[in-house]
Each structure stands twice: as C-alpha cells, then as structure tokens.
Amino acid sequence: MNLDLFSPMQQDNILPYDGQVQDYGLILNTQDSKKYAQYFLQHLAWQHDEVILHGQYYKTDRKVVWYGDAEYQYRYSGMYKQALIWQPALLRLKQHIEKLVGHEFNSCLANLYENGSQAVGWHSDDEPSLVSPDQQVVIASLSFGASRKFCFKHKSTQEKVEMMLQSGQLIVMRGQTQRHWKHAIMKSTKITEPRVNLTFRYFYPE
C-alpha cells in the first residue's frame, strides 16, 4: 500500500489493521514551518546519537536531543539518555499539539536528519518507559524541513504502508501500533536539505 500524499489530508487511520496512525495533515502554514525549522536547527542542543548494537558501540550521523518536564533518564539501544528542561518554543508546540490530539505529553525526542543520507532503520518505540498502565503508547510526530518517506511494516505479515511526511505535518501513533508495526525513515540521495522531527511522548519514569 502506498500513500504518497502530495497535499496531506486528515485521515483517522492510515494503517489497515492492528494499530492506529492518525494523519492531522499540515497543522502549520508554510511561513511558520520555515521559521520553526530554522529556529530549531540553530537553537536545540543537538548531539550525535549513541547506540549499542550487537555489543558494539556506534555514534550515528543523525543528531538528537531530548527535552521534558524534568531531567528524566531514559534507556534505549543500550545507552542512557538525559532529558533537558523544555526549550520555550518546544513547550509552546507541545501545548498546541496536546489540544489538537487530546493527549498530554511530558517529553520530546527531537531528531535532526541533515540530508537524505541520514535515516533511521526499522524499529518500534515500545520501551517499557513509554507504555501506559493500560498498555497503550501515544506518540505525536511533527515534521519540519525536507519531505521524507516514512514507512510502516507489520511485524507478522510484513505488509508495508508508505507516506511522505511534509514540513508542518503531524501524525499520531496510538494504541497497539508499536506492538504490531515497525517504522523507519528511508534514505534518498536526492534530498540535500535538513529535516527536523519532533516526537512528543509521555514518559513513565521508572
């Protein structure tokens, strides 16, 4: 299934089964999206991501930074991450998104892809610290900058759903999506512009 959305329209669920991914379309106009993209590129405390895979330490080309209500400590891919207290522009966006989607968030993992050679492979955001007591995970993903192909792959059937995420576009992954689906950002040699992705989450401290 290919959902190549040139002008993204709102959809209640882009997945065929076993999860819910809502597409809110463009929640910001072109001018505001450009301003936010430029601001976040310059003012967020970007650092290269660090992971341990199969016992080996790697430092990725992609950069990340984590903000939240408190200085949470978060473990994923074998490494501990430390949250920074909210940056004001991020906090305003969080509050705006909470009103749109009807869900509270207490943290944001920001990702910087400087060009199309930087991507992230198939994974699920299913760490115990992200799962609510009723076994739900809600993640709101807001994109800025270059449009990039975002893909879902079902863990059992291997069925794929593909879409282009544009600057100012918001999607929300809900329910059992992380349990049944993996997702990834695809590489593209044609893309030379940066993309900033903000993933708002509710973190349950251990």
Secondary structure in CASP SS format (residue, H / E / C, confidence):
PFRMAT SS
TARGET T0000
AUTHOR 0000-0000-0000
METHOD secondary structure of the structure
MODEL  1
M C 1.00
N E 1.00
L E 1.00
D C 1.00
L C 1.00
F C 1.00
S C 1.00
P C 1.00
M C 1.00
Q C 1.00
Q E 1.00
D C 1.00
N C 1.00
I C 1.00
L C 1.00
P C 1.00
Y C 1.00
D C 1.00
G C 1.00
Q E 1.00
V E 1.00
Q E 1.00
D E 1.00
Y E 1.00
G E 1.00
L E 1.00
I C 1.00
L C 1.00
N C 1.00
T H 1.00
Q H 1.00
D H 1.00
S H 1.00
K H 1.00
K H 1.00
Y H 1.00
A H 1.00
Q H 1.00
Y H 1.00
F H 1.00
L H 1.00
Q H 1.00
H H 1.00
L C 1.00
A C 1.00
W C 1.00
Q E 1.00
H E 1.00
D E 1.00
E E 1.00
V E 1.00
I E 1.00
L E 1.00
H C 1.00
G C 1.00
Q E 1.00
Y E 1.00
Y E 1.00
K E 1.00
T E 1.00
D E 1.00
R E 1.00
K E 1.00
V E 1.00
V E 1.00
W E 1.00
Y E 1.00
G E 1.00
D C 1.00
A C 1.00
E C 1.00
Y C 1.00
Q E 1.00
Y E 1.00
R E 1.00
Y E 1.00
S C 1.00
G C 1.00
M E 1.00
Y E 1.00
K E 1.00
Q E 1.00
A C 1.00
L E 1.00
I E 1.00
W C 1.00
Q C 1.00
P H 1.00
A H 1.00
L H 1.00
L H 1.00
R H 1.00
L H 1.00
K H 1.00
Q H 1.00
H H 1.00
I H 1.00
E H 1.00
K H 1.00
L H 1.00
V H 1.00
G C 1.00
H C 1.00
E C 1.00
F C 1.00
N C 1.00
S E 1.00
C E 1.00
L E 1.00
A E 1.00
N E 1.00
L E 1.00
Y E 1.00
E C 1.00
N C 1.00
G C 1.00
S C 1.00
Q C 1.00
A C 1.00
V E 1.00
G E 1.00
W E 1.00
H E 1.00
S C 1.00
D C 1.00
D C 1.00
E C 1.00
P H 1.00
S H 1.00
L H 1.00
V C 1.00
S C 1.00
P C 1.00
D C 1.00
Q C 1.00
Q C 1.00
V C 1.00
V C 1.00
I E 1.00
A E 1.00
S E 1.00
L E 1.00
S E 1.00
F E 1.00
G E 1.00
A C 1.00
S C 1.00
R E 1.00
K E 1.00
F E 1.00
C E 1.00
F E 1.00
K E 1.00
H E 1.00
K C 1.00
S C 1.00
T C 1.00
Q C 1.00
E C 1.00
K E 1.00
V E 1.00
E E 1.00
M E 1.00
M E 1.00
L E 1.00
Q C 1.00
S C 1.00
G C 1.00
Q E 1.00
L E 1.00
I E 1.00
V E 1.00
M E 1.00
R E 1.00
G C 1.00
Q C 1.00
T H 1.00
Q H 1.00
R H 1.00
H H 1.00
W E 1.00
K E 1.00
H E 1.00
A E 1.00
I E 1.00
M C 1.00
K C 1.00
S C 1.00
T C 1.00
K C 1.00
I C 1.00
T C 1.00
E C 1.00
P C 1.00
R E 1.00
V E 1.00
N E 1.00
L E 1.00
T E 1.00
F E 1.00
R E 1.00
Y C 1.00
F C 1.00
Y C 1.00
P C 1.00
E C 1.00
END
